[in-house]
């Protein structure tokens, strides 16, 4: 892997690691106001699904552990620490974070985001029954720009015996009945289940912060909560550098990850839209507040904003 690609990956990991300590610090300093419980619990679900296959990324002996595995452990621990910090802060204030009525509401909100993410990941993953895994993403771009006459020269790329491949088991034009067929779900083995879980976590991460955006947008008034916005910005920055890493990896090694790239792009665009709306609301609130203050002053003194009737004497300093 090239140095720029590795650098982008490490920057993305660092941004992801810092996201959750910043949020925990904000909760301990200022409380739970403006923070969505739904989004924080969705993050726990996301990383539980993404890192479910511990055999793939966690070494058997801790002495061989490296930075990517350490980053994953810190990220998962941070995601779990946020709901714990919220519960602790609510307890210190004599409240509970989830009442009986609030629990059902939070669970229903979580299902609203989890079910679509799973349904998309069910067919857009990297298994044999996926609509993405049709052989197009394992080829170098040069093949499409200048197809070779003799396919034997591409033996290093492990191409199938016949290219283009035959019609895959599923295609984007399949019926909804084929899409929602449970045959593949029932026959899914362990490795395929891990792939579907990983894809679900990617698509869920793209939309998991939407409840947080809505909650904070309703909460914000005249002042931006920079702790909270910084945590959300770090998460978006992490996905941005991951996308840079994927682009560089594609340019240098012809390796493409469309599922992760699309999920990251949606997450970054959602944050930018949220940031624009929050800044606009703060500006509108401040402008309205200034107008209200001017109206109050005019009611107290109608002469506000008018010229003075009395002449103001001017002292000529030079003659004096």
Secondary structure, DSSP 4 states (H G I P E B T S, - for coil): --HHHHHHHHHHHHHHHHHHHHHHHHHHHH-STT--HHHHHHHHHHHHHHT--HHHHS-SSGGG--HHHHHHHHHHHHHHHHHHHHHHHHHHTT--S--HHHHHHHHHHHHHHHHHHHHHHHHSSSSTT-SS-SSGGGS-HHHHHS--SSGGGGGGGT--SSSSPPPPS--TTS-HHHHT-SHHHHT--HHHHHHHHHHHHHHHHHHTTHHHHHHHHHH--SS--HHHHHHHHHHHHHHHHHHHHHHHHHHHH----HHHHHHHHHHHHHHHHHHHHHHHHHHHHHHHHHHHHHHHHHHH-TTTTSPPSSPPP---TTT-
